[in-house]
Amino acid sequence: MVTSESTDLNMEHQWLPFTPNRSFKKDPRVFVAAEGMHFTTHDGKQVLDGISSLWCVAAGHNRKPIAEAIKKQLDTLDYATAFQASNDQAFKAAEMIAAMAPGDLNKVLFCNSGSEAADTSLKVALAYHRGRGEGHRNVFIGRERGYHGVGFGGMSVGGIPANRKVYGSALLPRVDHMRFIHDPVNQAYINGVEPVWQEDILLELENRILPLHDPSNVAAVIVEPVAGSAGWYLPPQGYLKRLREICDKHGILLIFDEVITGFGRMGVNFGADYYGVVPDMLNFAKAVTNGVIPLGGVICTDRIYNSMMQAHSGAPEHAIEFFHGYTYSGHPVACAAAIATLDLFRQEQLFQRAGDMGKVLGDALHSGFKGLPNVVGIRALGLAGAVELSPIAGSPGKRAYDIFIECFHNGVLVRPAAENIVVCPPYIVEKEHIDRIVNVVADAIRKNA
Ligand SMILES: Cc1ncc(COP(=O)(O)O)c(C=O)c1O
């Protein structure tokens, strides 16, 4: 039995997700409490949360209004079935989310995670097209190094090779991927601006991918507005607008996976707002409850919803229009947490703060890391950024992993993503926290040179 030294944690039975379990158990990272910007570990250390606990804890840890709302909800309505019934909190949360979303994104399908949101959105796309008599539209297009969670749908449209490698035979068959949005030669260093590319990288979609499948067979294109999990890679200026135009031209639905960019990370409500492009579906999770309790969802346009209802106009009243849902879709406690979180965001103007602190972060990353050994790129936009390092020959990902471990030992949690170290602190971050993160990461980069 592996136990930690200062507490009696039995670590035999939890199989840790997306974690090297063997090395973790030799040097565990176990949190037992959190407040504001910091965790307390099982052995009593303070660790600065430089990644909002994986993009979730946008308002900082242990926010009382959210905890109070959850406690109140537990004492009022603990749970109610989501099928053939609903609850008041789900309606209120959906109303608030729809009000925040751009354009006619007004209908919220709740689920519990980003992975479920991805699969839900793909299923809506198929059902929508079929309802309109275009059931032949069943090709999905994602993007290389995209991440849409770990369900079979999300994995199939996702483009991170390690996540797909083992599951090849089980991935959806009619899927293609656009090329990645990174130019390491001309666009290695980006600070607070949209990169301008000379090349039009969507020509590949127009001239190769769509003709190959025939656009009339394509159900949807799904992208993250900013490629988050891959390591905060930013689309070229005009890319998403042009993608919208291409989709419109061919009747293809455009899905934005905003599990990371949603709810303020870019300094505005959604990536869609930042880039001025309204998708047909917008997937969210993570920050919507400040990470406190699982909740995700897909915001669909009125057009999609109305079309699905219209498709059943001749069906009997008791006929269900969309055979999909989760037992915990719109869970009242999760929705109460979302309502309190969204209120808190607004009361403290945290999205604006994220935008303001994003500039501080971008400047600090560039002045702190540029020129350090092995640094080959730094990208910052919104309240997030990444420093990219040259890989160790024959050991992909090891340098960033070693730097992540070193930072953790020095009291700062950052995220290794392939050859990147990603920083995306809670929106309540202060300059002193940013300086500390940058200093600790810079020391670790030097030490691992
Ligand atoms: C863009 C995107 N989509 C989907 C997911 C999957 O979310 P979850 O882990 O909640 O299933 C993530 C998680 O990081 C994500 O970044």
The ligand as an SDF file (V2000), in Angstrom:
LIG
                    3D

 16 16  0  0  0  0  0  0  0  0999 V2000
  -12.6730   22.3050  -25.5490 C   0  0  0  0  0  0  0  0  0  0  0  0
  -12.9800   21.1670  -24.6260 C   0  0  0  0  0  0  0  0  0  0  0  0
  -14.0030   20.3590  -24.9090 N   0  0  0  0  0  0  0  0  0  0  0  0
  -14.3280   19.3300  -24.1260 C   0  0  0  0  0  0  0  0  0  0  0  0
  -13.6190   19.0750  -22.9840 C   0  0  0  0  0  0  0  0  0  0  0  0
  -13.9770   17.8970  -22.1380 C   0  0  0  0  0  0  0  0  0  0  0  0
  -14.5420   18.3160  -20.9580 O   0  0  0  0  0  0  0  0  0  0  0  0
  -14.7510   17.2810  -19.7550 P   0  0  0  0  0  0  0  0  0  0  0  0
  -13.3900   16.9240  -19.2660 O   0  0  0  0  0  0  0  0  0  0  0  0
  -15.5830   18.0710  -18.7830 O   0  0  0  0  0  0  0  0  0  0  0  0
  -15.4820   16.1210  -20.2960 O   0  0  0  0  0  0  0  0  0  0  0  0
  -12.5530   19.9060  -22.6380 C   0  0  0  0  0  0  0  0  0  0  0  0
  -11.7630   19.6340  -21.4300 C   0  0  0  0  0  0  0  0  0  0  0  0
  -10.7180   20.1910  -21.2060 O   0  0  0  0  0  0  0  0  0  0  0  0
  -12.2180   20.9590  -23.4890 C   0  0  0  0  0  0  0  0  0  0  0  0
  -11.1780   21.7560  -23.2280 O   0  0  0  0  0  0  0  0  0  0  0  0
  1  2  1  0
  2  3  1  0
  2 15  2  0
  3  4  2  0
  4  5  1  0
  5  6  1  0
  5 12  2  0
  6  7  1  0
  7  8  1  0
  8  9  2  0
  8 10  1  0
  8 11  1  0
 12 13  1  0
 12 15  1  0
 13 14  2  0
 15 16  1  0
M  END
$$$$
